[in-house]
Amino acid sequence: MADPKENEDKDGFSTADLVKCAVLIWSATLLTVSYLGVFPQMKMDNTFVASLLTGAMASFGIERKSANQQKKAPPKVEPPVKTPPTK
């Protein structure tokens, strides 16, 4: 198997990260141009581009938060119960 360190540049960015950034920028640009109507003759499927944008954002850990979504409560960590030793 290939060593993952071989694909990393000196700054720690891999080729996969650059491709994900390119897809993120490209899909955001296409959606913006489509919604603004800059090129009225351009016909495209906005749902496909939006799914690419969502996937690229999710790969970087960016999530969309809806208005009615509750905050996630942090997990409760209970201290261990100490029991006296039995004889």
C-alpha positions as CSV (number, residue, x, y, z in Angstrom):
1,M,0.0,0.0,0.0
2,A,1.0,3.5,-0.6
3,D,2.3,5.6,2.3
4,P,-0.1,8.5,3.0
5,K,3.0,10.7,3.7
6,E,4.1,10.4,0.1
7,N,1.1,12.5,-1.1
8,E,1.5,15.3,1.4
9,D,3.3,18.5,0.4
10,K,5.6,20.3,2.8
11,D,2.7,22.3,4.3
12,G,0.7,19.2,5.1
13,F,-1.9,19.6,2.4
14,S,-2.5,16.5,0.3
15,T,-3.8,16.3,-3.2
16,A,-7.1,15.2,-1.9
17,D,-7.5,18.4,0.1
18,L,-6.7,20.5,-2.9
19,V,-9.3,18.6,-5.0
20,K,-11.9,19.1,-2.3
21,C,-11.1,22.8,-2.1
22,A,-11.4,23.1,-5.9
23,V,-14.8,21.3,-5.9
24,L,-16.0,23.5,-3.0
25,I,-15.0,26.7,-4.8
26,W,-16.3,25.5,-8.2
27,S,-19.7,24.4,-6.9
28,A,-20.2,27.5,-4.8
29,T,-19.4,29.7,-7.8
30,L,-21.8,27.8,-10.1
31,L,-24.6,28.1,-7.6
32,T,-24.0,31.8,-7.0
33,V,-23.9,32.5,-10.8
34,S,-27.1,30.4,-11.3
35,Y,-29.0,32.2,-8.5
36,L,-27.9,35.6,-9.6
37,G,-28.9,35.0,-13.2
38,V,-25.6,36.3,-14.6
39,F,-25.9,34.0,-17.6
40,P,-29.6,33.6,-18.4
41,Q,-29.0,31.2,-21.2
42,M,-27.2,28.8,-18.9
43,K,-29.4,25.9,-17.9
44,M,-28.2,23.5,-15.2
45,D,-29.4,21.2,-12.5
46,N,-28.9,23.2,-9.3
47,T,-29.6,20.1,-7.1
48,F,-26.6,18.3,-8.4
49,V,-24.3,21.2,-7.8
50,A,-25.8,21.7,-4.4
51,S,-25.2,18.1,-3.5
52,L,-21.5,18.5,-4.6
53,L,-21.3,21.6,-2.4
54,T,-22.8,19.9,0.6
55,G,-20.5,16.9,0.2
56,A,-17.4,19.1,-0.1
57,M,-18.5,21.1,3.0
58,A,-19.1,17.9,4.9
59,S,-15.7,16.6,4.1
60,F,-14.2,19.6,5.8
61,G,-16.6,19.2,8.8
62,I,-18.9,22.1,7.9
63,E,-22.5,21.3,8.7
64,R,-25.7,23.2,8.0
65,K,-27.7,23.9,11.2
66,S,-31.5,24.3,10.9
67,A,-33.4,26.8,13.0
68,N,-35.3,24.1,14.9
69,Q,-32.4,21.9,15.6
70,Q,-31.5,21.7,19.3
71,K,-28.0,22.0,20.5
72,K,-26.3,18.7,21.3
73,A,-25.8,18.2,25.0
74,P,-22.3,17.2,26.0
75,P,-22.1,13.6,27.2
76,K,-22.4,13.3,31.0
77,V,-19.4,11.7,32.6
78,E,-20.1,10.4,36.0
79,P,-17.3,9.9,38.5
80,P,-16.5,6.3,39.3
81,V,-18.2,5.0,42.4
82,K,-15.7,3.7,45.0
83,T,-16.9,0.7,46.9
84,P,-15.2,-0.4,50.1
85,P,-13.2,-3.6,49.8
86,T,-14.8,-6.7,51.1
87,K,-13.0,-9.0,53.5
